[in-house]
Amino acid sequence: MIATTGVAIGIAVMIVSICVMLGFKHSIRNKVIGFGSHIQVTNFMDAQAGENYGVSMDDSMMNAIKAIRGVKHVQRYALTQGILKTEDDFLGIQLKGIGKEYDTSFLKENLIKGKLPKVEDAVSSNQILISKTIADKLRLQVGNKLYAYFISNKGVRIRRFLVSGIYETNLSQFDEVMCFTDLNTVQHLNGWNSDMASGAEVTVNNFDQLNQVADVMVYKINRTSDRYGNTYTTQTIKEANPQIFSWLDLLDMNVWIILILMTAVAGVTMISGLLIIILERTTMIGVLKALGARNSTIRHIFMWFAAFIVGKGLIIGNIIGFALCLIQQYTGIIKLDPKTYYVSTVPIEISLPLLIILNVATLLICMLILIGPSYLIAHIHPAKSMRYE
């Protein structure tokens, strides 16, 4: 029972750790990707000077990007800097214009009030989507109107916006500045033609193949020029946000440490259990040897018995681990501080292939660890074991 309990606790902790790690990593990653997609195609001068120069994103360029193998979706966007002004306060923001082809699923998932701005090809909606952080700072609600000021080399442009909706992602570096409107509005604010944009956001079919697709895009798109003479360049979401993705990669090390410790605990528990079983069955071992049983045969008996104990522990541990994960996934009973962890509840993601590998690896490691202690049987002599108590 002690050995079974040790294995069960170990595998349950490992299952919960992996599910929480996957859920946390993918939740944060998806939020960052929601603001910038997987790959961005922009003006080369934007990356060098940190300003918004814009680049042509006509149909031919969009089709050229879509034709690259591994690309799932392409969408235009335009950025500009401005100031939101109410009667009592003001706040600097970054305004992002989105086109009709823009995938708004991320914004809909994080929309807490109102609706998304209307997006038309050639008509400005004068609607704006702001974050809850901005709404709280400026004391705004859905339906409120406010003025926005945009300063450029061509002077000051003023727009009056209607707050159509409020979103919340808990990623402070984005929620504090990012607002959304239609693409046409930002194009006019920047003084661009209808085919101009800050760039295109590219979504790939498989995030694990991001680098391979990015390499192809670098070969086919980088250093080419549009009809205005602007040079294209590409950047992955990892390159745009290196601190966040480096931090997420560190989580893998924490999980590996937990897996190693829990496997060690389960292994030591099984060793103790096997030794106790051998000591309890010393007389039986002596009798079997006296009847002509080989050491290897007796050792295999005890190894099969140990495998049964490990298997029973794995079954119980999986039931406990999956139960805890499902309870958290569907109820969100364990809360987190979103200002610190960027999520309001502990996220859970269950990966069956990974958990199957975990169970098989745990079983094999435990059995390999038990091979050494099982050789203790060879040192038990039939004559002495008969008198053993």
C-alpha positions in Angstrom: 0.0 0.0 0.0 2.9 2.4 0.8 4.5 1.6 -2.5 1.3 2.0 -4.5 0.5 5.3 -2.7 4.0 6.6 -3.5 3.6 5.8 -7.2 0.1 7.2 -7.3 1.0 10.5 -5.7 4.1 10.8 -8.0 2.2 10.3 -11.2 -0.7 12.5 -10.1 1.7 15.4 -9.3 3.4 14.9 -12.7 0.1 14.9 -14.6 -1.1 18.1 -12.9 2.3 19.7 -13.4 2.4 19.0 -17.2 -1.3 20.0 -17.7 -0.8 23.3 -15.8 2.5 24.0 -17.7 0.9 23.3 -21.1 -2.2 25.4 -20.2 -0.2 28.3 -18.9 2.3 28.4 -21.8 -0.3 28.1 -24.5 -2.6 30.6 -22.8 0.1 33.3 -22.6 1.5 32.4 -26.1 -2.0 32.6 -27.7 -2.6 36.0 -26.1 0.7 37.4 -27.5 0.0 35.8 -30.9 -3.5 37.4 -30.8 -1.9 40.8 -30.8 0.7 40.1 -33.5 0.0 36.7 -35.2 2.8 34.3 -35.9 4.8 36.3 -38.5 4.7 40.0 -39.4 5.7 41.4 -42.9 6.6 45.0 -42.5 8.6 47.9 -43.9 12.4 47.4 -43.3 12.6 50.9 -42.0 10.1 50.2 -39.2 12.4 47.7 -37.6 15.4 49.9 -38.0 14.0 53.3 -37.0 11.1 52.2 -34.8 8.7 54.5 -36.7 5.6 53.7 -38.7 6.6 54.1 -42.4 4.1 51.7 -44.0 4.4 49.5 -47.0 2.2 48.4 -49.9 0.0 45.4 -49.1 -2.0 45.1 -52.4 -3.6 41.9 -53.7 -0.5 40.7 -55.5 1.6 40.8 -52.3 -1.1 39.2 -50.2 -1.5 36.4 -52.7 2.3 35.9 -52.8 2.3 35.4 -49.0 -0.7 33.1 -49.1 1.1 30.9 -51.7 3.9 30.1 -49.3 3.7 26.5 -48.0 2.6 26.4 -44.4 0.8 29.7 -44.4 -2.8 29.5 -43.1 -4.0 33.1 -43.1 -2.9 36.6 -44.0 -4.4 39.9 -42.8 -3.5 43.5 -43.1 -3.2 46.0 -40.3 -2.2 49.6 -39.8 -0.8 51.3 -36.7 -0.6 54.9 -35.5 0.2 56.6 -32.2 -2.3 59.0 -30.6 -3.8 60.5 -27.4 -7.3 59.7 -26.1 -8.8 62.8 -24.4 -11.8 63.0 -22.1 -13.1 66.0 -20.2 -11.0 65.0 -17.1 -8.0 63.1 -18.4 -5.9 61.9 -21.3 -3.9 58.9 -22.2 -1.4 57.9 -24.9 -2.4 54.9 -27.0 -1.5 52.8 -30.0 -4.4 52.5 -32.5 -4.5 49.4 -34.7 -6.7 49.4 -37.8 -7.9 46.0 -39.0 -9.4 45.1 -42.4 -12.4 42.9 -43.3 -10.1 39.8 -43.7 -8.9 40.2 -40.1 -9.5 37.2 -37.9 -11.4 38.6 -35.0 -11.8 35.4 -33.0 -9.1 36.5 -30.4 -10.8 39.8 -29.9 -14.2 38.1 -29.5 -12.8 35.7 -26.9 -11.5 38.6 -24.8 -14.5 41.0 -25.3 -16.2 41.7 -22.0 -18.6 44.5 -23.0 -20.1 45.8 -26.2 -19.1 44.7 -29.6 -16.2 45.0 -32.1 -15.9 48.1 -34.4 -17.6 47.9 -37.8 -15.1 47.2 -40.5 -15.8 48.4 -44.1 -13.5 48.6 -47.1 -13.7 52.3 -47.8 -15.8 53.8 -45.0 -14.5 54.9 -41.6 -16.7 53.6 -38.7 -15.4 56.1 -36.1 -15.7 53.3 -33.6 -13.0 52.1 -31.2 -12.4 49.1 -29.1 -10.5 49.8 -25.9 -9.1 47.7 -23.1 -10.6 47.5 -19.6 -7.3 49.1 -18.3 -7.8 52.1 -20.5 -11.5 52.3 -19.8 -10.8 52.3 -16.0 -8.1 55.0 -16.3 -10.3 57.3 -18.4 -13.6 56.3 -16.7 -15.2 55.2 -20.0 -18.1 52.9 -20.8 -19.5 51.4 -23.9 -21.4 54.1 -25.9 -19.3 57.0 -24.6 -17.8 59.4 -27.1 -14.3 60.8 -26.9 -11.7 62.8 -28.9 -8.4 61.4 -30.1 -5.5 63.5 -31.3 -2.8 62.2 -33.7 0.4 64.2 -34.2 2.6 63.7 -37.3 4.8 65.7 -39.6 1.6 66.8 -41.4 0.2 68.3 -38.2 -2.5 67.3 -35.7 -5.4 65.2 -36.8 -8.5 65.0 -34.6 -11.1 62.2 -34.6 -14.2 61.7 -32.5 -14.7 58.0 -31.6 -17.5 56.0 -30.2 -16.5 53.3 -27.7 -18.1 50.2 -29.3 -16.6 47.6 -26.9 -14.2 46.8 -24.1 -11.8 43.9 -24.0 -9.4 42.4 -21.4 -6.5 40.0 -21.9 -4.6 40.7 -18.6 -1.4 41.2 -20.6 -0.6 44.6 -19.2 2.0 45.6 -21.8 -0.7 45.4 -24.5 -3.9 46.3 -22.4 -2.3 49.6 -21.3 -1.9 51.0 -24.8 -3.6 48.9 -27.6 -6.9 50.1 -29.1 -8.6 48.8 -32.3 -10.6 50.4 -35.1 -11.1 49.9 -38.8 -8.2 49.9 -41.3 -9.6 52.8 -43.3 -9.5 55.2 -40.3 -5.8 54.5 -39.6 -4.9 54.8 -43.3 -6.4 58.2 -43.4 -4.8 59.3 -40.2 -1.4 58.3 -41.6 -2.1 59.9 -45.0 -1.7 56.6 -46.8 -3.3 55.3 -50.0 -5.8 52.5 -49.8 -3.2 49.8 -50.6 -0.8 50.9 -47.8 -0.6 49.3 -44.4 1.9 48.9 -41.5 2.2 45.4 -42.7 0.6 42.0 -42.8 0.1 39.4 -40.1 0.7 35.8 -41.1 -0.7 32.7 -39.3 1.0 29.4 -40.0 -0.7 26.0 -39.9 1.6 24.6 -37.2 3.3 26.7 -34.6 6.0 24.1 -34.2 7.0 24.8 -37.8 7.2 28.5 -37.4 10.9 28.8 -38.0 10.8 26.8 -41.2 8.0 28.9 -42.6 9.8 32.1 -41.5 12.9 30.9 -43.3 11.0 30.5 -46.5 9.4 33.9 -46.2 12.9 35.5 -45.5 14.1 33.9 -48.8 11.1 34.9 -50.9 10.0 38.3 -49.4 12.9 39.9 -47.6 14.8 42.6 -49.5 12.1 42.8 -52.2 10.5 46.3 -52.8 7.0 47.6 -53.4 5.9 50.1 -56.0 6.8 53.0 -53.6 10.3 51.8 -53.2 9.8 50.4 -49.7 11.7 47.3 -48.7 9.9 44.3 -47.1 11.2 42.5 -44.1 9.7 39.7 -41.9 9.7 39.1 -38.1 8.4 36.2 -36.1 6.4 36.7 -32.9 9.3 35.2 -30.9 11.6 37.8 -32.3 9.1 40.6 -31.6 8.6 39.5 -28.0 11.8 37.7 -26.9 11.4 38.3 -23.2 8.0 36.7 -23.0 9.0 33.6 -24.9 12.2 33.2 -23.0 10.3 33.4 -19.8 7.9 30.7 -21.1 10.8 28.5 -22.1 12.0 28.6 -18.5 8.8 26.9 -17.4 10.0 23.7 -19.2 13.0 23.5 -16.8 10.7 23.8 -13.8 8.5 20.9 -15.1 11.6 18.7 -15.8 12.7 19.3 -12.2 9.3 18.2 -10.9 9.3 15.2 -13.2 12.7 14.1 -12.0 11.9 14.6 -8.3 8.6 12.7 -8.5 10.1 9.9 -10.5 12.9 9.6 -7.9 10.3 9.5 -5.1 8.3 6.8 -6.9 11.5 4.8 -7.6 12.8 5.0 -4.0 9.3 4.1 -2.7 9.2 1.0 -5.0 12.7 0.0 -3.9 11.7 0.1 -0.3 8.5 -1.8 -1.1 10.4 -4.5 -3.0 13.0 -5.0 -0.2 10.2 -5.3 2.3 8.4 -7.9 0.2 11.6 -9.9 -0.3 12.3 -9.8 3.5 8.7 -10.9 4.2 9.0 -13.8 1.7 12.5 -14.9 2.6 11.2 -18.3 3.8 9.3 -18.8 0.6 12.3 -17.9 -1.4 14.3 -20.5 0.4 11.7 -23.2 -0.2 11.5 -22.4 -3.9 15.3 -22.6 -4.1 15.2 -25.9 -2.2 12.7 -27.2 -4.8 15.1 -26.3 -7.6 14.0 -22.8 -8.7 16.6 -20.6 -10.2 17.5 -17.1 -9.0 16.3 -15.6 -12.3 13.0 -17.4 -12.0 12.3 -16.1 -8.5 13.6 -12.7 -9.4 11.1 -12.6 -12.3 8.3 -13.5 -10.0 9.1 -10.5 -7.7 9.6 -8.2 -10.7 6.1 -9.1 -12.0 4.7 -8.5 -8.6 6.4 -5.1 -8.5 5.1 -4.3 -11.9 1.6 -5.1 -10.7 2.1 -2.6 -7.8 3.5 0.1 -10.1 0.6 -0.5 -12.5 -1.9 -0.2 -9.8 -0.3 3.0 -8.6 -0.3 4.4 -12.1 -4.0 3.7 -12.5 -4.9 5.4 -9.2 -2.6 8.3 -9.8 -4.1 8.9 -13.3 -7.6 8.9 -11.9 -6.6 11.4 -9.2 -4.5 13.6 -11.7 -7.2 13.7 -14.4 -9.9 14.4 -11.8 -8.0 17.4 -10.4 -7.3 18.7 -13.9 -10.9 18.3 -15.1 -12.3 20.0 -12.0 -10.0 23.0 -12.5 -10.7 23.1 -16.2 -14.4 23.2 -15.9 -14.8 25.1 -12.7 -11.7 27.3 -12.4 -11.8 26.8 -8.7 -8.2 27.9 -8.2 -7.8 31.6 -8.9 -4.7 33.6 -9.8 -3.7 37.3 -9.7 -3.9 38.3 -13.3 -1.6 41.2 -12.7 1.2 38.7 -11.8 0.3 35.6 -13.9 -1.6 37.2 -16.8 -4.5 34.8 -16.3 -7.3 34.9 -13.7 -7.5 31.1 -13.1 -5.0 28.2 -13.3 -5.1 27.1 -17.0 -5.3 23.4 -17.8 -4.5 21.7 -21.1 -4.7 17.9 -21.3 -2.4 16.3 -23.9 -3.2 12.6 -24.1 -0.2 11.6 -26.2 2.2 13.3 -23.8 0.5 11.8 -20.8 0.6 8.3 -22.3 4.4 8.8 -22.9 4.7 9.9 -19.2 3.0 6.8 -17.9 5.0 4.4 -20.1 8.3 6.2 -19.1 7.4 6.1 -15.4 6.6 2.4 -15.6 9.9 1.6 -17.5 12.0 3.8 -15.2 10.5 2.2 -12.0 11.1 -1.3 -13.4 14.7 -0.5 -14.4 15.4 0.9 -10.9 14.1 -2.3 -9.3 16.4 -4.6 -11.3 19.4 -3.9 -8.9 17.5 -4.6 -5.6 16.0 -7.8 -7.1 19.5 -9.4 -7.2 19.3 -9.5 -3.3 17.4 -12.8 -3.9 20.6 -14.5 -5.1 22.2 -13.9 -1.6 19.4 -15.8 0.2 20.5 -19.4 1.0 17.9 -22.1 1.4 19.3 -23.5 4.7 19.5 -20.1 6.4 16.2 -19.0 5.1 14.4 -21.9 6.7 15.4 -20.6 10.2 14.7 -16.9 9.2 12.1 -15.1 11.2 
